[in-house]
Amino acid sequence: MCVLRCVMLKDFIRYFVDQPYTVVIGRPSANLAEKLETIEKARLEAQVERLGHEGLAKAGQELEAAKAEHELPIPKETLTSFPVPDVKSISWIPVKSVQELGKGRSVTSRPSLQSDLEKHIENDGEPLPMFVQYDHVKVSFFMS
């Protein structure tokens, strides 16, 4: 039993460790840091000149007023004014799930009807050496 688990664990770790990868090492630029610091100092000096002593005092008062308003507790009327929806009205996101048991594991019983997701996974190649659960969700957005 332990030998089987150790072999499966070794295959599992090898699956992640032996994969090709790329490492990008970034170093902060001392020149860019100095340049950004110089630009920020110049921006602050220009703003102090533009606002003057009175403008700075007024901006400080506005900041303190905003901080004080932010710290006020939310009125109970505001919190209780939102209607609580009925649980039956919640539309759940449909999720299709398929479990791939891994190499060497026997399937106890599997329904004869296959979904498109199951067919896609079975046609994707050899089963993985470990248990994997695939969850498929249709979404209306993309990332670029």
Backbone bond lengths (Angstrom), bond angles and torsions (degrees), N, CA, C in turn:
res aa  C-N    CA-C-N  psi(-1)  N-CA   C-N-CA  omega(-1)  CA-C   N-CA-C  phi
1 M - - - 1.455 - - 1.533 110.07 -
2 C 1.336 116.29 -48.11 1.463 119.98 -179.78 1.526 110.70 -64.86
3 V 1.336 116.62 -38.89 1.460 119.88 179.90 1.524 110.09 -61.64
4 L 1.324 117.19 -43.32 1.456 121.17 179.34 1.522 110.52 -63.17
5 R 1.325 116.97 -45.25 1.472 120.24 179.76 1.518 110.68 -64.02
6 C 1.350 117.86 -40.96 1.458 120.53 -179.55 1.521 110.71 -64.15
7 V 1.333 117.38 -41.61 1.458 121.10 178.70 1.518 109.73 -64.28
8 M 1.332 117.67 -43.98 1.465 120.50 -179.91 1.523 110.17 -64.54
9 L 1.339 117.45 -39.26 1.457 121.09 179.15 1.525 109.78 -65.38
10 K 1.344 116.46 -41.04 1.449 120.66 178.56 1.529 110.26 -61.97
11 D 1.335 117.80 -44.30 1.465 121.17 177.51 1.522 110.82 -63.56
12 F 1.311 115.99 -39.55 1.466 121.05 179.91 1.525 110.26 -62.69
13 I 1.314 117.57 -47.19 1.464 121.12 -179.49 1.522 110.25 -66.81
14 R 1.333 117.39 -41.72 1.458 121.15 -179.55 1.522 110.44 -62.11
15 Y 1.319 117.52 -35.02 1.462 121.57 179.87 1.526 110.94 -57.25
16 F 1.336 117.53 -37.25 1.461 121.12 -178.78 1.527 112.49 -90.72
17 V 1.325 117.58 -34.91 1.453 121.01 -173.52 1.522 112.44 -79.85
18 D 1.317 117.94 -39.97 1.458 121.30 -173.93 1.528 113.42 -84.74
19 Q 1.288 118.29 12.63 1.464 120.47 -179.69 1.526 109.81 -81.33
20 P 1.347 117.86 147.24 1.471 120.00 175.75 1.523 109.71 -64.55
21 Y 1.301 115.95 145.41 1.460 119.45 -177.49 1.524 110.20 -151.03
22 T 1.299 115.75 165.83 1.453 123.07 177.24 1.520 108.10 -127.75
23 V 1.310 117.04 134.80 1.458 121.69 178.90 1.520 108.06 -116.15
24 V 1.309 116.23 129.06 1.452 121.59 176.77 1.524 106.83 -114.48
25 I 1.314 115.83 120.17 1.467 120.56 -179.88 1.514 107.18 -106.56
26 G 1.306 115.51 122.95 1.452 120.45 179.76 1.517 110.94 -108.92
27 R 1.301 115.99 141.09 1.459 120.88 177.00 1.520 107.96 -119.93
28 P 1.330 117.06 135.67 1.462 118.63 177.77 1.535 109.94 -65.90
29 S 1.298 114.99 143.02 1.459 120.93 -179.44 1.516 109.68 -90.86
30 A 1.324 116.75 120.81 1.472 120.91 178.65 1.520 109.81 -65.96
31 N 1.339 116.96 -39.15 1.473 120.04 179.45 1.525 111.12 -63.38
32 L 1.336 116.78 -43.86 1.457 120.29 -179.69 1.531 110.55 -66.32
33 A 1.337 117.67 -38.88 1.464 120.82 178.38 1.525 110.56 -61.78
34 E 1.347 117.31 -43.34 1.473 120.81 178.05 1.528 110.90 -64.56
35 K 1.336 115.49 -41.41 1.474 120.05 179.79 1.526 110.52 -62.39
36 L 1.353 117.30 -46.08 1.465 120.81 179.21 1.527 111.23 -62.90
37 E 1.335 116.51 -38.64 1.469 119.91 179.32 1.528 110.22 -65.73
38 T 1.308 117.61 -41.69 1.463 121.73 178.39 1.531 110.73 -63.45
39 I 1.336 116.23 -43.92 1.468 120.27 179.40 1.520 110.61 -62.89
40 E 1.338 117.65 -42.56 1.470 121.21 -179.47 1.526 111.11 -65.35
41 K 1.330 117.81 -41.10 1.473 120.78 177.97 1.520 110.22 -62.74
42 A 1.328 116.72 -42.92 1.468 120.43 179.49 1.527 110.35 -64.37
43 R 1.338 117.34 -39.82 1.469 120.62 178.96 1.519 111.03 -63.32
44 L 1.335 116.54 -43.88 1.469 120.07 179.57 1.528 111.33 -64.59
45 E 1.334 116.96 -43.15 1.471 120.11 178.69 1.533 110.81 -61.51
46 A 1.341 116.82 -42.47 1.464 120.30 179.36 1.526 110.89 -64.20
47 Q 1.334 116.73 -37.61 1.464 119.38 179.57 1.524 111.21 -69.53
48 V 1.331 116.88 -39.06 1.469 120.22 177.61 1.521 109.74 -62.69
49 E 1.332 117.31 -42.35 1.470 120.57 178.65 1.525 110.63 -65.11
50 R 1.345 115.98 -40.93 1.466 120.32 -177.75 1.527 111.18 -66.55
51 L 1.340 117.03 -43.55 1.461 120.58 -177.51 1.522 112.60 -79.58
52 G 1.298 117.49 -36.23 1.460 120.68 -176.61 1.522 110.41 74.34
53 H 1.346 115.25 179.96 1.468 120.69 -177.04 1.530 111.51 -63.86
54 E 1.315 116.96 -42.83 1.469 121.08 -178.48 1.540 111.31 -68.36
55 G 1.322 116.24 -41.72 1.463 120.15 179.52 1.532 112.12 -63.99
56 L 1.342 116.03 -38.25 1.465 119.57 177.30 1.529 110.99 -65.64
57 A 1.334 116.48 -40.91 1.464 120.20 178.82 1.527 110.52 -63.74
58 K 1.338 116.59 -42.53 1.466 120.75 179.06 1.533 110.60 -64.19
59 A 1.345 117.97 -43.74 1.463 121.90 179.21 1.535 110.13 -63.13
60 G 1.332 117.46 -37.45 1.469 121.48 177.15 1.519 111.19 -64.20
61 Q 1.346 116.46 -41.43 1.474 120.25 178.19 1.536 110.42 -64.59
62 E 1.341 117.09 -42.33 1.469 120.60 178.34 1.526 110.99 -62.06
63 L 1.325 116.28 -39.34 1.460 120.36 179.12 1.524 110.51 -64.49
64 E 1.317 117.64 -45.52 1.473 120.57 -179.70 1.527 111.01 -65.76
65 A 1.337 117.88 -37.13 1.469 121.03 177.45 1.530 110.32 -65.17
66 A 1.328 116.92 -40.79 1.466 120.60 178.97 1.525 110.28 -65.97
67 K 1.322 118.15 -40.79 1.467 121.17 177.56 1.525 110.83 -62.21
68 A 1.330 116.63 -43.50 1.471 120.59 179.78 1.526 110.87 -63.65
69 E 1.344 117.44 -41.86 1.466 120.75 178.95 1.528 110.90 -65.68
70 H 1.304 116.19 -35.73 1.461 120.66 -179.70 1.527 111.62 -66.86
71 E 1.288 117.57 -31.15 1.466 122.30 -177.64 1.534 112.76 -82.60
72 L 1.322 119.19 -10.01 1.458 121.14 179.41 1.529 110.25 -65.28
73 P 1.348 117.23 142.53 1.466 118.45 177.17 1.530 110.69 -70.04
74 I 1.327 115.49 150.65 1.464 120.57 178.85 1.528 107.84 -73.68
75 P 1.337 118.04 129.73 1.468 119.99 179.53 1.530 111.55 -60.70
76 K 1.341 115.98 141.68 1.462 120.22 -179.02 1.523 111.50 -62.45
77 E 1.331 117.82 -32.50 1.464 120.51 179.12 1.526 110.77 -60.93
78 T 1.326 115.85 -37.34 1.460 119.76 179.49 1.526 110.13 -65.76
79 L 1.322 116.35 -45.39 1.460 120.14 -178.01 1.522 112.56 -67.97
80 T 1.318 117.38 -37.51 1.462 120.37 -176.97 1.529 112.67 -86.51
81 S 1.339 118.46 -5.37 1.468 120.43 -177.82 1.528 112.06 -77.88
82 F 1.328 118.39 -15.25 1.458 120.61 178.65 1.519 109.62 -80.50
83 P 1.336 117.29 130.28 1.462 119.06 179.62 1.534 110.61 -71.59
84 V 1.319 115.98 143.81 1.466 121.20 176.87 1.528 107.15 -91.49
85 P 1.340 117.50 118.41 1.468 119.49 -176.97 1.520 111.11 -74.10
86 D 1.322 114.87 156.12 1.453 120.85 175.11 1.530 107.87 -71.72
87 V 1.311 116.92 140.61 1.459 121.36 -178.19 1.530 111.01 -59.72
88 K 1.314 117.60 -32.66 1.466 121.30 -179.66 1.529 111.98 -66.67
89 S 1.338 117.91 -20.15 1.453 120.36 -178.72 1.530 112.26 -83.98
90 I 1.311 117.74 -6.03 1.457 120.47 -179.54 1.518 108.90 -77.25
91 S 1.329 116.17 126.91 1.463 119.47 177.52 1.521 108.08 -94.64
92 W 1.307 115.15 121.42 1.453 120.70 -177.33 1.516 109.95 -85.57
93 I 1.313 116.07 150.18 1.456 121.77 178.74 1.525 107.76 -80.59
94 P 1.338 117.58 122.28 1.464 118.69 179.77 1.528 110.87 -71.26
95 V 1.323 116.07 130.82 1.462 122.76 -179.99 1.521 108.23 -124.30
96 K 1.329 116.47 126.94 1.464 121.25 174.16 1.519 107.07 -97.40
97 S 1.327 117.15 130.98 1.459 121.40 -178.88 1.522 110.38 -123.50
98 V 1.313 114.99 141.59 1.463 122.48 175.20 1.517 106.98 -135.85
99 Q 1.322 116.26 135.06 1.458 121.05 177.89 1.521 109.06 -108.05
100 E 1.314 114.49 129.02 1.460 120.93 174.33 1.521 106.18 -106.68
101 L 1.321 116.65 116.04 1.466 120.78 -171.99 1.516 113.26 -72.85
102 G 1.296 119.97 -25.51 1.447 122.28 -179.00 1.520 111.22 105.49
103 K 1.317 116.57 169.63 1.460 121.65 -178.11 1.519 110.43 -68.03
104 G 1.317 116.64 140.19 1.448 121.57 172.97 1.508 115.79 83.03
105 R 1.290 119.11 -5.87 1.461 120.96 179.00 1.517 108.70 -95.47
106 S 1.317 114.23 140.12 1.457 118.02 -178.27 1.527 110.10 -89.45
107 V 1.308 115.21 144.79 1.461 122.09 177.44 1.521 106.90 -89.06
108 T 1.346 116.79 121.40 1.460 119.77 -178.93 1.522 110.46 -71.32
109 S 1.293 118.17 -56.53 1.464 121.32 176.00 1.514 108.11 -153.33
110 R 1.309 115.11 138.30 1.455 120.42 -179.21 1.516 108.03 -137.12
111 P 1.325 117.55 134.81 1.459 118.69 179.12 1.525 110.85 -60.98
112 S 1.325 115.75 147.47 1.465 120.62 -176.67 1.529 111.58 -73.96
113 L 1.325 118.20 -27.25 1.456 120.66 179.36 1.522 109.33 -80.07
114 Q 1.319 116.48 128.51 1.448 120.66 179.83 1.517 109.85 -108.90
115 S 1.323 114.85 138.48 1.454 119.34 175.91 1.527 108.62 -81.81
116 D 1.326 116.12 169.75 1.463 120.75 177.60 1.524 110.41 -61.06
117 L 1.334 116.54 -36.67 1.460 120.86 -179.86 1.527 110.88 -64.43
118 E 1.329 117.19 -44.28 1.464 120.62 178.57 1.530 111.02 -62.54
119 K 1.320 116.74 -42.87 1.465 120.30 178.90 1.525 110.85 -62.84
120 H 1.319 116.35 -41.51 1.466 121.08 179.85 1.525 110.67 -62.25
121 I 1.319 117.09 -44.82 1.464 121.20 -178.75 1.525 110.88 -67.57
122 E 1.322 117.86 -41.00 1.459 120.70 179.68 1.531 111.55 -65.83
123 N 1.327 117.77 -33.06 1.462 121.20 179.76 1.526 112.89 -84.23
124 D 1.324 117.48 -0.79 1.458 121.85 -175.03 1.519 112.94 -81.12
125 G 1.316 118.86 -11.79 1.461 120.46 179.96 1.512 110.80 137.67
126 E 1.325 115.24 -163.43 1.459 120.09 -178.86 1.526 110.53 -68.56
127 P 1.330 116.60 150.43 1.467 118.71 176.37 1.520 110.66 -64.42
128 L 1.308 115.83 149.87 1.459 121.16 178.43 1.524 109.54 -73.07
129 P 1.329 118.39 158.87 1.464 120.18 -178.02 1.524 113.18 -76.64
130 M 1.319 119.07 -3.22 1.455 120.51 -178.49 1.535 110.25 -132.89
131 F 1.303 115.35 167.19 1.463 121.75 178.77 1.521 109.33 -67.42
132 V 1.324 116.76 133.66 1.468 122.29 176.81 1.520 107.86 -138.82
133 Q 1.320 115.71 138.03 1.467 119.90 173.08 1.516 107.63 -114.65
134 Y 1.328 115.63 125.53 1.452 122.21 178.00 1.523 108.07 -100.38
135 D 1.319 116.49 132.08 1.464 122.17 175.64 1.525 107.47 -121.06
136 H 1.317 116.39 126.85 1.461 122.27 -177.01 1.526 108.80 -114.41
137 V 1.331 115.63 126.73 1.463 121.70 -179.68 1.519 107.46 -131.25
138 K 1.324 117.19 130.50 1.462 120.92 175.06 1.530 108.24 -82.91
139 V 1.333 116.56 131.84 1.459 121.71 -179.43 1.512 109.29 -126.72
140 S 1.325 115.84 161.80 1.462 121.31 -178.23 1.530 112.14 -110.47
141 F 1.313 117.66 24.87 1.459 119.90 178.15 1.515 109.25 -138.69
142 F 1.301 115.98 165.95 1.459 120.26 177.57 1.513 108.21 -143.44
143 M 1.318 115.93 161.02 1.458 121.72 178.32 1.507 107.29 -114.64
144 S 1.317 115.10 138.75 1.462 118.32 179.24 1.505 110.71 -115.42
